[in-house]
Amino acid sequence: MAEPVTGQMIRVRPPFRSRFYPPPLSPPHVPPSSPSSLSPSLWRLQPTFASRQQPLAEECPASSALQRRWLWRWRWWLRRRRQRRQRRSSGSCQGQPAGPLGGPPASRGAAPQGSMAMNYNAKDEVDGGPPCAPGGTAKTRRPDNTAFKQQRLPAWQPILTAGTVLPIFFIIGLIFIPIGIGIFVTSNNIREIEIDYTGTEPSSPCNKCLSPDVTPCFCTINFTLEKSFEGNVFMYYGLSNFYQNHRRYVKSRDDSQLNGDSSALLNPSKECEPYRRNEDKPIAPCGAIANSMFNDTLELFLIGNDSYPIPIALKKKGIAWWTDKNVKFRNPPGGDNLEERFKGTTKPVNWLKPVYMLDSDPDNNGFINEDFIVWMRTAALPTFRKLYRLIERKNDLHPTLPAGRYSLNVTYNYPVHYFDGRKRMILSTISWMGGKNPFLGIAYIAVGSISFLLGVVLLVINHKYRNSSNTADITI
């Protein structure tokens, strides 16, 4: 026999509030001895969740007041949910939101009377936005009905079939392979010779220059050209294991000073530290790049039948970029005497002479010296070459450098053995594609060969298996 129900009620509150408050719970258990006017059909309004169905017979006594309170909350929540769906579908506000169970609109911050007080949240009026005014347009997250936002723009999607893919592979192969062969042959026709004069080998004539006690040091290296060099010949100096791409090294310069700014000349940028000042005087040009400028002197001689060598004319102007020579680098303004323009400055620490004594030609002296400009354009890789001189062709009937014996006279000033570097002199001709570089031709040949090979493989696969899916017997 069931125990009599006492008059005490236990109010069950949800652990948190959400936009779907009150949370869905199963109806309270009503003992058979408790009278109830609640029809079982009314409980069909609430959704059932298996995870929420917990027996409440032991948690709180059943009573008709508690049942009506829960029923009222569920009906209010379903009504509000229905109103929000109608506003989203219609897209326009019909007025202020109605109060609970169709009553007057609830003002913000006000609560209904009795124990059924609930917080009002303005975000519940329209999902994601504030309530709209009567007759206004509701703010909705629905994208505009345009071809772009609704993804109705015309589109073309290729259908990859054997008839479209195979010709593409063969065409790429037939085009790239001849181009690669032409570039590779052109690169091999370029004449080039490299002479290493680092002097680390004991048998090298420049080995004596590694000693710091021998200053200045001169050495001569003899070599032979097997074939003549036609056209203009370019003389480069090359360095290895020299990292001009280091971040602090690249930043160690003052472009305003190099452009002839008088204030920057006497007050260089702090980026030039520690090569900014020396002996309480500003350094011109300042920075680590200028301080490490290449300063070897290279001279080329042709050894003829007689014992007297013939000097080869080396042109030292026209080796820098036009924009660097005429735009980025400028001497300080002033009179004709370049030494007066650099008054109050001192030379870089590792230089043998100041910047206004780099050349006797006034158009190639100071900051506009082309050897200096070429060095200031930093290289991207640790092994690089920079243009040193030009050997112009004077007579079309005779080669620029005929085959024979030559000698290279070096004034050894630039030490590289401290950081395991190498120095070399390069003589090279050029073609329509520039200097000697076989990589581009090899890359074209490789890509064309791979494409052609893939085309052949796919053609065999397509010929062998194209009808297998239609003629295969399906057995169970």
HURAFEN-V217980 format. One record per backbone hydrogen bond with DSSP energy under -1.0 kcal/mol. CO is the residue of the C=O (numbers start at 1). NH is the residue of the N-H. If there is no record, write none. Layout:
# HURAFEN-V217980
CO;NH
CO;NH
This chain:
# HURAFEN-V217980
18;21
31;34
39;42
41;44
42;45
52;54
56;60
63;67
64;68
65;69
66;70
67;71
68;72
69;73
70;74
71;75
72;76
73;77
74;78
75;79
76;80
77;81
78;82
79;83
80;84
81;85
82;86
83;87
84;88
85;89
86;90
87;91
99;102
100;103
103;99
107;110
121;124
122;125
126;129
133;136
136;93
144;146
146;150
147;152
161;165
162;166
165;169
166;170
167;171
168;172
169;173
170;174
171;175
172;176
173;177
175;179
176;180
177;181
178;182
179;183
180;184
181;185
182;186
183;187
184;188
185;189
191;429
193;427
195;425
201;204
204;207
207;210
211;214
213;215
217;412
219;410
221;408
223;406
225;404
229;400
229;401
233;391
234;428
235;388
235;389
236;426
237;386
238;424
239;384
242;244
246;250
247;251
251;253
252;289
254;258
255;259
256;261
257;260
258;330
261;265
262;266
263;267
269;272
270;273
272;275
275;287
276;283
278;281
281;278
282;346
287;291
288;292
290;293
297;411
299;409
300;312
301;407
302;310
310;302
315;390
321;325
322;326
323;327
323;328
324;329
337;341
338;342
340;343
342;345
346;284
354;357
355;358
355;366
361;364
365;368
366;369
369;373
370;374
371;375
372;376
376;378
382;242
384;239
386;237
389;235
390;315
391;233
401;229
404;225
405;303
406;223
407;301
408;221
409;299
410;219
411;297
416;419
416;421
422;240
423;197
424;238
425;195
426;236
427;193
428;234
431;434
434;431
438;442
439;443
440;444
441;445
442;446
443;447
444;448
445;449
446;450
447;451
448;452
449;453
450;454
451;455
452;456
453;457
454;458
455;459
456;460
457;461
458;462
459;463
460;464
461;465
462;466
467;471
468;472
